Amino acid sequence: MGKKKKGNSRKEPENLIPFEQEKEKFLGMIGNVLSDKDFSSAEEATQFLNEAFTGRSMSDSLAEWDTRPPSLLDEAHDVLDRIDPDAPLTSQRRYAKKALDITPDCMEAWETLAWSYESPKKIEEAHLKGIAHGRELHADLIAEIDEQHGLWGYVEARPFMRLFESLADFYSQDGLAEKVLDVHEQMLALNPGDNQGIRGPLLNGYIKLDRLDEAQRLVEQFPDDMDLGIVYGRVLLELVKTLDTDYDFETILKKDHNGRLAPSTFDNQVFTKAKTLMREAIKLNPYVPLLIEHPTSMYLESPPYYQMGSPDEAMNFIKHYGIDWFGSIIGWVFMGAFSAQAKARINKDKTAMRNSYKDLLSYLDGIDETPWQSVLIEEMDKFR
């Protein structure tokens, strides 16, 4: 089952969803097994889980312990699993419709159906129909949502939440920024803990559309967040706020010669909070200010996994937010002024992390592409 983009920007099918299906089936199975047991304590339950499942694959555990009879949802998933990722879209659409005929509760089938169309209108309609059905399907769970109980905590509701993410992906691809924000807001309302990590994109989307009051409320909702989208996004928010002042940005820009600005270039009274937040951000990941200036950093795909504070985490940030910082101009210049502080912080990192950074730089240096900043400037020039 592969999600694809419309038109010429279709992407290769993803293998993530089958894994997620097995993982969620595994979690559901464990819940079912535990409900049939009568444990006298949490320790006894933990001991049972360790003995039954530790060191075994999910597939083997499911084969032995999953005694639940196949459901309509299982049958629908079986149909989707038969889809050849390289099959024509019409064939994928046929399988998606067959799965939905078995049960419209299969959110993955709605997603597959949506991406099987070429028409933007039909892609949107299929997503919206699936989401509308999902709201009815999970109405009882939605009614129980609060700060401690978001939908992601219910395994059966995760495909529904991923359907929102797919719709936001479609709107983003079509440049419909307001609609992307609307979907992200719905996701956060349904899952206040934000296990899907949309708060960073939501914050940067607010900033980009000059919805600064909403951006500020979101920042206050996650005061101690370590997600880089929020951590560095707070800095950008403070910088954008200064655009409403009479501060002389032209003077700063004239001093920008090959990135030789320093934090002291920025007036302490105006930029006190932004400077403080930037130093805090660098402590969490010092590789961002340096890698974001690399001419080929945007050509890498986001790493699927990364360690917090690592160069890979910085690459993931740049892939998602680099253009936001570059496009803000003042954000780009301000971040560059902290390069020396970032280098000093990197020197304090563990040897393995520094070596990983050096390896990444060598790889980026070997990419024979036009500097992404130059490409972006050319695109911006077209609209001047």
C-alpha positions in Angstrom: 0.0 0.0 0.0 1.7 3.2 -1.1 0.8 6.8 -0.5 1.6 8.9 -3.6 1.4 12.5 -4.4 -0.7 13.9 -7.2 0.7 15.0 -10.6 4.4 15.2 -11.2 5.3 15.4 -7.6 4.2 11.9 -6.7 6.7 10.2 -4.3 7.8 6.6 -4.0 5.5 4.3 -2.0 6.2 4.2 1.7 6.8 1.0 3.7 5.9 2.6 7.0 2.2 1.8 7.1 2.4 -2.0 7.0 4.9 -1.9 9.9 2.6 0.5 11.8 -0.3 -1.9 11.2 1.6 -4.8 12.6 2.7 -2.8 15.6 -0.8 -1.6 16.3 -2.2 -5.1 15.9 0.5 -6.3 18.3 -0.5 -3.6 20.9 -4.1 -4.5 20.5 -3.3 -8.2 21.0 -1.4 -7.5 24.2 -4.4 -5.5 25.5 -6.6 -8.4 24.7 -4.3 -10.9 26.4 -4.0 -8.8 29.5 -7.7 -8.4 29.8 -8.1 -12.2 29.9 -5.6 -12.5 32.8 -6.2 -11.9 36.5 -3.0 -10.4 37.8 -2.7 -9.7 41.5 -0.2 -6.8 41.0 1.5 -4.7 38.4 4.7 -6.5 39.0 3.0 -9.8 38.2 1.7 -8.4 34.9 5.2 -7.0 34.1 6.8 -10.4 34.7 4.2 -12.1 32.5 4.9 -9.6 29.6 8.7 -10.0 30.0 8.5 -13.8 29.9 5.9 -13.9 27.0 7.2 -11.3 24.6 10.8 -10.2 25.4 13.2 -11.2 22.7 10.5 -12.3 20.2 9.4 -10.6 17.0 6.0 -9.1 16.7 5.1 -11.5 14.0 6.0 -14.6 16.1 4.2 -13.1 19.1 1.1 -12.4 17.1 1.1 -16.0 15.6 1.2 -17.5 19.1 -0.9 -15.2 21.2 -3.5 -13.5 18.9 -6.5 -15.7 19.3 -9.0 -13.1 18.2 -11.1 -14.1 15.2 -10.3 -12.0 12.0 -12.4 -8.9 11.9 -13.8 -7.0 8.9 -10.9 -4.5 9.5 -8.4 -7.4 9.2 -10.0 -8.5 6.0 -9.8 -4.9 4.6 -6.1 -4.7 5.5 -5.5 -8.0 3.8 -7.0 -6.6 0.6 -4.7 -3.5 0.8 -1.7 -5.7 1.5 -2.2 -7.2 -1.9 -1.6 -3.9 -3.7 1.5 -3.9 -5.9 3.2 -0.5 -5.2 4.1 -0.3 -8.8 0.6 -1.0 -10.0 -1.4 1.6 -12.0 -3.4 4.0 -9.9 -6.6 2.6 -11.3 -5.6 -0.8 -9.9 -4.8 0.7 -6.5 -8.1 2.5 -6.5 -9.9 -0.7 -7.2 -8.3 -2.4 -4.2 -9.0 0.6 -2.0 -12.7 0.6 -2.9 -12.9 -3.2 -2.4 -11.4 -2.7 1.1 -14.0 0.1 1.8 -16.8 -2.2 0.6 -15.7 -4.6 3.4 -15.7 -1.9 6.0 -15.6 1.9 5.7 -13.8 1.9 9.1 -10.5 1.2 7.3 -8.8 4.6 7.4 -5.8 3.3 5.4 -8.2 2.4 2.6 -9.5 6.0 2.5 -5.9 7.3 2.3 -5.0 4.8 -0.5 -8.1 5.8 -2.3 -7.3 9.5 -2.0 -3.8 9.2 -3.4 -5.0 7.0 -6.3 -6.6 10.0 -7.9 -5.0 12.6 -10.2 -7.6 15.3 -9.5 -6.8 17.5 -6.5 -10.6 17.8 -5.8 -11.0 14.1 -5.6 -7.9 13.7 -3.4 -9.3 16.2 -1.0 -12.8 14.7 -1.1 -11.6 11.2 -0.3 -9.6 12.4 2.6 -12.5 14.5 4.0 -15.0 11.6 3.6 -12.7 9.3 5.5 -12.1 11.8 8.2 -15.9 12.4 8.6 -16.5 8.7 8.9 -13.6 8.5 11.4 -15.2 11.1 13.6 -18.4 9.1 13.7 -16.5 5.9 14.3 -14.5 7.3 17.2 -17.2 9.7 18.6 -17.0 8.1 22.1 -13.3 8.4 22.3 -13.4 12.0 21.0 -15.8 12.9 23.7 -13.3 11.7 26.4 -10.4 13.8 25.1 -8.5 16.0 27.6 -4.9 16.9 28.2 -4.1 13.4 29.5 -6.2 11.4 27.0 -5.6 12.2 23.4 -6.7 10.0 20.5 -3.2 8.7 19.8 -3.3 6.9 23.1 -6.0 4.6 21.6 -4.3 2.3 19.2 -7.5 1.8 17.2 -7.7 5.6 16.5 -4.2 6.0 15.2 -5.0 5.3 11.5 -7.6 8.0 11.8 -5.1 10.5 13.1 -2.7 9.5 10.3 -5.4 10.3 7.8 -5.3 13.9 9.0 -1.6 14.0 8.5 -2.0 12.7 5.0 -4.6 15.5 4.2 -2.2 18.1 5.6 0.5 16.7 3.4 -1.7 17.2 0.4 -2.6 20.7 1.3 1.1 21.5 1.9 2.0 20.2 -1.5 -0.6 22.4 -3.1 0.6 25.4 -1.2 -2.6 25.8 0.8 -1.0 27.1 4.0 -4.3 28.2 5.7 -5.8 24.7 5.1 -2.6 23.0 6.4 -2.9 25.1 9.6 -6.6 24.2 10.0 -5.8 20.4 9.8 -2.9 20.7 12.2 -5.2 22.6 14.6 -7.7 19.8 14.4 -5.0 17.2 15.1 -3.8 19.1 18.1 -7.3 19.4 19.5 -7.8 15.7 19.1 -4.4 14.8 20.5 -3.2 17.6 22.9 -0.1 15.6 23.7 0.9 15.8 20.0 2.5 12.4 19.6 2.6 13.1 15.8 4.9 16.1 16.2 2.8 18.7 14.3 3.3 21.5 16.9 6.5 22.6 15.2 5.0 22.9 11.7 2.0 24.6 13.3 4.1 27.2 15.0 6.1 28.0 11.9 2.9 28.1 9.9 1.4 30.7 12.2 4.6 32.8 12.0 4.7 32.6 8.2 1.1 33.8 8.0 1.7 36.5 10.6 -0.8 34.9 13.0 1.5 35.8 15.9 -1.1 35.8 18.7 -1.9 32.2 17.9 1.8 31.4 17.6 2.4 32.9 21.1 -0.4 30.8 22.6 1.1 27.6 21.1 4.5 28.4 22.5 3.0 28.9 25.9 1.1 25.6 25.6 4.5 23.8 25.3 6.8 25.9 27.6 9.5 23.2 28.2 9.3 21.5 24.8 12.5 20.0 23.3 11.2 19.6 19.8 13.5 21.7 17.6 10.5 23.1 15.6 9.3 24.7 18.8 12.8 25.4 20.3 14.1 27.4 17.3 10.6 28.5 16.4 10.4 30.5 19.6 13.4 32.4 18.5 12.0 33.1 15.1 8.7 34.3 16.7 10.6 36.8 18.8 12.5 38.1 15.8 9.3 38.5 13.7 7.7 40.5 16.5 10.5 43.1 16.1 9.3 43.7 12.6 6.5 45.8 14.1 9.0 48.1 15.8 11.0 50.9 14.4 14.3 49.0 14.7 16.8 49.8 11.9 17.2 46.4 10.1 18.9 47.9 7.1 21.9 48.9 9.2 22.2 45.3 10.4 22.0 43.9 6.9 24.6 46.3 5.6 27.0 44.9 8.2 26.5 41.4 7.1 29.7 40.6 5.2 30.1 36.9 4.6 28.3 36.0 7.8 30.7 38.0 10.1 27.9 39.3 12.3 28.1 38.6 16.0 25.3 38.5 18.6 26.5 41.9 19.8 25.5 43.4 16.5 21.9 43.1 17.6 20.7 45.7 20.1 20.5 44.2 23.6 17.3 45.9 24.6 15.4 44.9 21.5 16.8 41.3 21.1 17.4 40.3 24.7 14.7 37.5 24.7 15.7 36.3 21.2 19.3 36.0 22.2 18.4 34.1 25.3 16.2 31.7 23.4 18.8 31.2 20.7 21.5 30.3 23.3 19.0 27.8 24.8 18.4 26.3 21.4 22.1 25.9 20.7 22.5 24.0 23.9 19.9 21.5 22.7 21.3 21.3 19.2 24.3 23.4 18.1 24.5 21.9 14.6 21.5 23.8 13.3 23.2 27.2 12.8 26.2 25.7 11.0 24.5 23.1 8.8 21.7 25.4 7.7 24.2 27.6 6.0 25.8 24.7 4.1 25.0 25.0 0.4 23.8 21.5 -0.1 22.1 20.8 3.3 18.6 21.0 1.8 19.3 18.2 -0.8 19.4 15.5 1.8 16.3 13.5 2.8 15.3 13.7 6.5 16.8 10.8 8.4 14.2 8.4 9.6 15.7 8.1 13.1 18.0 10.5 15.0 19.4 11.1 18.4 18.4 14.3 20.2 21.1 16.9 19.9 22.7 15.1 16.9 23.7 16.4 13.4 20.9 14.1 12.0 18.4 15.9 14.2 19.7 19.2 12.8 19.3 17.9 9.2 15.7 16.9 9.9 15.1 20.5 11.2 16.7 22.1 8.2 14.6 19.9 5.8 11.4 21.1 7.4 12.2 24.6 8.5 15.3 25.9 6.6 13.2 27.8 4.1 11.2 29.5 6.8 14.4 30.8 8.4 16.0 31.8 5.1 12.7 33.5 3.9 12.5 35.6 7.0 15.8 37.3 6.2 16.3 38.7 9.7 16.0 35.1 11.1 18.7 33.9 8.7 21.1 36.7 9.6 20.4 36.4 13.3 21.1 32.6 13.3 24.3 33.1 11.3 25.5 35.5 14.0 25.6 32.7 16.5 27.9 30.4 14.4 30.9 30.9 16.8 28.8 30.0 19.8 27.5 26.9 18.0 31.1 25.8 17.1 32.1 26.3 20.8 29.3 24.1 21.9 30.1 21.4 19.3 33.6 21.2 20.7 32.1 20.2 24.0 30.2 17.3 22.4 31.2 13.7 22.7 33.8 12.5 20.2 31.3 10.2 18.4 28.9 13.1 17.8 31.7 15.4 16.5 32.9 12.6 14.2 29.3 12.1 12.9 29.2 15.9 12.2 32.5 15.7 10.2 31.3 12.7 8.2 28.1 14.6 7.4 30.0 17.7 6.3 32.2 15.5 4.0 29.1 14.0 2.5 27.5 17.4 1.9 30.7 18.7 0.4 30.5 15.9 -2.1 27.0 16.8 -3.4 27.4 18.5 -6.8 24.4 20.8 -6.7 23.8 24.5 -7.0 23.7 26.0 -3.5 20.1 25.7 -2.3 20.2 29.3 -1.0 21.0 30.5 -4.6 18.1 28.5 -6.0 15.7 30.0 -3.5 16.9 33.5 -4.1 16.3 33.0 -7.9 12.8 31.8 -7.2 12.1 34.8 -4.9 13.5 37.1 -7.6 10.8 35.9 -10.0 8.1 37.5 -7.8 9.8 40.8 -7.3 
